[in-house]
Amino acid sequence: MWNSEDIRCKCICPPYRNISGQIYKTNVSQKDCNCLHVVAPMPVPGNDVEAYCLLCECKYEERSTTTIKFIIIIYLSLIGALLLYMAFLMLVDPLIRKPDAYTQPLHNEEENEDAHSLAAMRPSASSRPNTVLERVEGAQQRWKRQVQEQRKTVFDRHKMLS
Protein backbone atom coordinates (compact mmCIF):
# COMPACT_ATOMS: atom_id res chain seq x y z
CA MET A 1 0.00 0.00 0.00
CA TRP A 2 1.14 3.54 -0.70
CA ASN A 3 2.48 5.81 2.00
CA SER A 4 0.27 8.83 2.68
CA GLU A 5 3.06 11.07 1.34
CA ASP A 6 3.27 9.16 -1.94
CA ILE A 7 -0.25 9.81 -3.26
CA ARG A 8 -2.24 12.99 -3.35
CA CYS A 9 -4.80 14.95 -5.25
CA LYS A 10 -3.77 18.49 -6.07
CA CYS A 11 -6.35 21.06 -7.13
CA ILE A 12 -5.29 24.43 -8.48
CA CYS A 13 -8.14 26.90 -8.37
CA PRO A 14 -7.74 30.32 -10.07
CA PRO A 15 -9.14 33.55 -8.63
CA TYR A 16 -12.95 33.65 -8.69
CA ARG A 17 -14.85 36.87 -8.13
CA ASN A 18 -13.47 38.28 -4.85
CA ILE A 19 -11.68 35.03 -3.86
CA SER A 20 -7.95 34.73 -4.50
CA GLY A 21 -6.48 31.69 -6.22
CA GLN A 22 -5.70 28.68 -4.03
CA ILE A 23 -3.90 25.33 -4.20
CA TYR A 24 -5.48 22.45 -2.30
CA LYS A 25 -3.77 19.11 -1.58
CA THR A 26 -5.41 16.11 0.02
CA ASN A 27 -4.65 12.39 0.28
CA VAL A 28 -7.65 10.81 -1.44
CA SER A 29 -8.15 7.93 -3.85
CA GLN A 30 -7.90 8.49 -7.58
CA LYS A 31 -11.69 8.23 -8.07
CA ASP A 32 -12.29 10.95 -5.45
CA CYS A 33 -9.78 13.37 -7.00
CA ASN A 34 -12.11 16.22 -7.84
CA CYS A 35 -12.93 19.67 -6.54
CA LEU A 36 -15.86 18.53 -4.39
CA HIS A 37 -13.71 16.08 -2.36
CA VAL A 38 -10.47 18.07 -2.20
CA VAL A 39 -11.43 21.72 -1.78
CA ALA A 40 -12.33 22.14 1.86
CA PRO A 41 -13.62 24.42 3.19
CA MET A 42 -15.43 25.51 0.06
CA PRO A 43 -14.72 29.26 -0.34
CA VAL A 44 -17.91 30.01 -2.28
CA PRO A 45 -21.59 29.75 -1.28
CA GLY A 46 -23.63 26.69 -2.31
CA ASN A 47 -25.04 28.04 -5.58
CA ASP A 48 -21.55 29.01 -6.93
CA VAL A 49 -19.83 25.71 -6.04
CA GLU A 50 -20.35 24.17 -9.48
CA ALA A 51 -19.03 27.24 -11.33
CA TYR A 52 -16.04 27.46 -8.99
CA CYS A 53 -15.23 23.74 -9.34
CA LEU A 54 -15.33 23.95 -13.15
CA LEU A 55 -12.46 26.47 -12.97
CA CYS A 56 -10.35 24.26 -10.70
CA GLU A 57 -7.86 21.83 -12.24
CA CYS A 58 -7.39 18.67 -10.17
CA LYS A 59 -4.62 16.12 -10.78
CA TYR A 60 -3.95 12.82 -9.08
CA GLU A 61 -0.24 12.39 -8.33
CA GLU A 62 1.70 9.30 -7.37
CA ARG A 63 5.33 9.52 -6.38
CA SER A 64 7.81 7.40 -4.54
CA THR A 65 9.31 9.40 -1.71
CA THR A 66 11.53 6.42 -0.89
CA THR A 67 13.13 6.61 -4.34
CA ILE A 68 13.50 10.37 -4.06
CA LYS A 69 15.20 10.04 -0.66
CA PHE A 70 17.49 7.30 -2.01
CA ILE A 71 18.57 9.44 -5.00
CA ILE A 72 19.22 12.44 -2.76
CA ILE A 73 21.36 10.30 -0.42
CA ILE A 74 23.40 9.02 -3.39
CA TYR A 75 23.82 12.55 -4.74
CA LEU A 76 24.93 13.97 -1.38
CA SER A 77 27.29 11.01 -0.86
CA LEU A 78 28.95 11.66 -4.22
CA ILE A 79 29.34 15.36 -3.45
CA GLY A 80 30.81 14.49 -0.04
CA ALA A 81 33.24 11.99 -1.56
CA LEU A 82 34.39 14.58 -4.11
CA LEU A 83 34.89 17.16 -1.36
CA LEU A 84 36.91 14.66 0.70
CA TYR A 85 39.02 13.81 -2.34
CA MET A 86 39.63 17.51 -3.00
CA ALA A 87 40.68 18.06 0.65
CA PHE A 88 42.96 15.02 0.45
CA LEU A 89 44.62 16.37 -2.70
CA MET A 90 45.05 19.80 -1.15
CA LEU A 91 46.77 18.25 1.88
CA VAL A 92 48.93 15.72 0.03
CA ASP A 93 49.89 17.76 -3.05
CA PRO A 94 52.32 20.12 -1.21
CA LEU A 95 54.02 17.10 0.37
CA ILE A 96 54.56 15.44 -3.02
CA ARG A 97 55.94 18.52 -4.77
CA LYS A 98 59.67 19.05 -4.44
CA PRO A 99 61.39 22.24 -5.59
CA ASP A 100 63.63 21.76 -8.61
CA ALA A 101 67.06 23.32 -7.97
CA TYR A 102 67.96 23.29 -11.67
CA THR A 103 65.10 25.43 -12.84
CA GLN A 104 65.57 29.18 -12.43
CA PRO A 105 63.31 32.03 -13.45
CA LEU A 106 64.28 33.57 -16.77
CA HIS A 107 65.12 37.27 -16.82
CA ASN A 108 65.69 38.98 -20.13
CA GLU A 109 65.97 42.78 -20.17
CA GLU A 110 65.69 43.04 -23.97
CA GLU A 111 62.10 41.76 -24.24
CA ASN A 112 59.47 44.24 -25.32
CA GLU A 113 56.29 45.04 -23.35
CA ASP A 114 54.23 42.29 -25.00
CA ALA A 115 56.67 39.58 -23.99
CA HIS A 116 56.96 41.12 -20.51
CA SER A 117 53.17 41.07 -20.02
CA LEU A 118 53.06 37.45 -21.23
CA ALA A 119 55.72 36.52 -18.65
CA ALA A 120 53.75 38.27 -15.91
CA MET A 121 50.64 36.25 -16.75
CA ARG A 122 52.58 32.96 -16.78
CA PRO A 123 53.06 31.19 -13.41
CA SER A 124 56.56 31.22 -11.99
CA ALA A 125 58.89 28.44 -13.09
CA SER A 126 60.14 27.67 -9.56
CA SER A 127 58.85 24.10 -9.56
CA ARG A 128 58.83 21.40 -12.20
CA PRO A 129 55.34 20.51 -13.45
CA ASN A 130 54.32 17.32 -11.66
CA THR A 131 50.70 16.91 -12.57
CA VAL A 132 49.26 16.27 -16.01
CA LEU A 133 47.29 19.51 -15.75
CA GLU A 134 50.47 21.53 -15.09
CA ARG A 135 52.21 19.89 -18.05
CA VAL A 136 49.26 20.66 -20.32
CA GLU A 137 49.17 24.26 -19.08
CA GLY A 138 52.92 24.57 -19.70
CA ALA A 139 52.56 23.24 -23.24
CA GLN A 140 49.67 25.63 -23.82
CA GLN A 141 51.75 28.59 -22.60
CA ARG A 142 54.67 27.60 -24.84
CA TRP A 143 52.29 27.34 -27.82
CA LYS A 144 50.80 30.76 -27.02
CA ARG A 145 54.30 32.29 -26.84
CA GLN A 146 55.19 30.74 -30.22
CA VAL A 147 52.00 32.09 -31.80
CA GLN A 148 52.65 35.53 -30.29
CA GLU A 149 56.21 35.50 -31.64
CA GLN A 150 54.94 34.49 -35.10
CA ARG A 151 52.37 37.28 -35.05
CA LYS A 152 55.02 39.78 -33.98
CA THR A 153 57.36 38.60 -36.74
CA VAL A 154 54.72 38.64 -39.49
CA PHE A 155 52.78 41.79 -38.60
CA ASP A 156 55.39 44.01 -36.93
CA ARG A 157 58.49 43.08 -38.87
CA HIS A 158 56.65 42.04 -42.06
CA LYS A 159 58.74 38.91 -42.39
CA MET A 160 57.59 35.39 -43.17
CA LEU A 161 58.90 32.52 -41.09
CA SER A 162 60.39 29.69 -43.08
Salt bridges, closest charged atoms under 4 A:
ASP48 OD2 - ARG17 NH1 2.93
GLU57 OE2 - LYS59 NZ 3.58
GLU61 OE1 - ARG8 NE 2.57
ASP93 OD2 - ARG97 NH2 3.09
GLU134 OE2 - ARG97 NH1 2.44
GLU149 OE1 - LYS152 NZ 3.19
GLU149 OE2 - ARG157 NH1 3.90
